[in-house]
Amino acid sequence: MRRLIFFVTMIFVSILMTAATPVDAMLERIDKGASSKFVIEKKSSDVDFFELDQQGQKVVVRGNTWVNIAVGVNWYLKYYAGIHLSWNCMKAKLPSVLPSVETKERHETDLKLRYDFNYCTFSYSMAFWDWERWQTEIDWMALHGINMPLAAVGHECVWRNMMLRLGYSEEQIGKFIAGPAFLAWWEMNNLEGWGGPLPLSWYGQQEKLQKQILKRMKEFGMHPVLPGYSGMCPSFESTASETEGAANSGESNQSSLQLWNGFTRPGILYPGDKRFEKYAKVFYEETKKLYGTADYYSIDPFHEASNLPEDLDIGEAGKEILKAMKQYGNEHSTWVVQGWSENPRPEMLDALPNGDVLVLDLFSECRPQYGAKNSIWHRENGYGEHDWAFCMLENFGANVGMHGRMDQLINNYYTAQKDFSKHMKGWGFTMEGSETNPVMYELMSELPWREEKITKDKWVMDYVYARYGINNKPELTHVVNHHSPINMMLGAWDLLSKGIYNCPVGNNQQGPHESVFCSRPSLDCFQASSWSKMTNYYDPNSTMNAAIVYVAFADFLKDNENFRYDLIDLCRQAIADRGRIVYNQLVADFKSFDKNAFEKHKAEFLDLILKQDSLLATRSEFRVGRWINQARSIGKTTEEKDLYEWNARVQITTWGNRYCADTGGLRDYAHKEWNGLLKDFYYPRWKHYLDILSDELNGKLPVLPVGNSSWKTPDNPALTIDWYAMEEPWTLQHNTYSSLSEGNEIETAKRIISQIAK
């Protein structure tokens, strides 16, 4: 009995110890027992800081907030222990005795507001996440300094409750609120109903999930940003009795803002519409009932809307939105608005008091609007006297691809700090899709904590050491053919940091260099999506040269999880870049009527797609099955699972119906280089098209006109392919894709790269 009591007591004590602080609990999730190796000290300070120190065999991490202490833990793990926690691996095995901090190290920042997420992130990456995945993400956020994340999960639950109070029926609610993979664009007033109606069970599980998310965020001392009310309402008429007749009487200032890429937009209640205050009041009341109040509310009126009524008083609209937020939400709250395209319009900002608004400069690493003179989106006077945050967008459509603007990010950040610091109050991650290009997020999150301006080359060298745990590994200095693995890896990263990760000033492209494999076939393929604005800026052979180095020295780092992920990602990029070269060769062959060369390059191109599919099968992160199975796993019934799977499949392919996909231009916007999708979706498209070109060269069909020597013929099979008819069937299927990795990353990468690079 005594032994049992002792055992139970020890478990209880252990639980108390591991749960002593949010940071201790985080450390236990990273590595069981890790919290016992640290001393966590929270100290009051008006300055945001963290310190690293030593106390016996334990590492001391101090800071004035739990998040700042978590940043210190991350800094220590990277630069002392050689452990890099990343989306691809948030677990680690810490050494029994941690490396000592010989000299106390302190870092400070004057940027207290650190934001995370674009609305799009919640649909492109997080649409089907469960609590376990969210818990890991919140840990990642804390480690990277985030203290005011957008918290949009379960926002639709507020709207359902609100609409029921206003007299809408369940059927009307189902026609208004979008499906799980498209909620972001419904929340931003872009579309309604697409992907729905949501099952009632969805609301219950998302409400529960959001409450778990908010609880954990607040334990870390974060200030979640809740969605606020912009004036949105259904585009169809609501019941006259509950809207005081406004919708049916002709007294309303409502407008649907016409279309968004083919979708009917929700309505907007403008100033003077007597429903606005009523809707806003009910909205904030229902928000409080479910999730409480917030210090920050995210509101983006007129998002991507260029056809506003000429007589609309935009300044008055802004004042009404702010008044409702203060009166019914939280009188001490701040309005967070995205700085994107023409928004927030200067007329609105001019009408709002300073101090009540925080503008997220969404694309600071490329198109800053805070006043930078050399910006593609230069905005005279920036955001006036309003506060703003320097943000990195980095990724559009959650497209897969290595990409970054290292020099621009560093230079723009330091220029902003020097010339626009008066109202620069924070920084943020505003990616449309996450879980890619970890190097860029490490760079952005470290810049505000470094007292001296960094050089890219030095930072990249430190990153490579930290990411692969090269610290204190003498075997990596072993010389092979006059080269050590360390020097060769740094050489590969020199190629990457000066090439694909250094998209230059003047290049306006949105996100990564898109893979030609994911393009709808034609003789003029360049970008895969409609708005990528791609421009060549790096030698495609550079990624292959870097991949060859990774493959050659893979055995030295095969036990490092980050290396294995990067190996597959880099080889994927090299294959995609090789595919673009081969594509241009086969186009030249066709235009030259060189049948033999065309067949050779056609076979090589199609084989590259299948090799890419095989390579990506070795990592769960690059498998379409992971995305689809996430969707199906949260369904309660077969019908729900099928609906969620359809949402998942449509988003990454056609995006919308025929009109929105083709005329609206949304098809392939969220394309993915993923195992399963390459083989079953992209490969059939390309094979169908290239087979037609083969038949034309062999005289079986009219030849596709090229150049200016002949007119296009409408009956030519290569010109009249109904791509949507080919694509839609895949979105309706329920064939099974595995989420689990298959094969050995190292051996597969060696085999495929050796075949391609020969």
Beta strands, then each sheet from edge to edge (+ up, - down):
strand 1: 38-42
strand 2: 48-55
strand 3: 58-63
strand 4: 105-109
strand 5: 113-116
strand 6: 148-149
strand 7: 225-227
strand 8: 232-233
strand 9: 259-260
strand 10: 263-264
strand 11: 267-268
strand 12: 296-298
strand 13: 334-339
strand 14: 357-361
strand 15: 387-392
strand 16: 424-429
sheet 1: 1+ 3+ 2- 4+
sheet 2: 6+ 5+ 16+ 15+ 14+ 13+ 12+ 7+
sheet 3: 8+ 11-
sheet 4: 9+ 10-
end
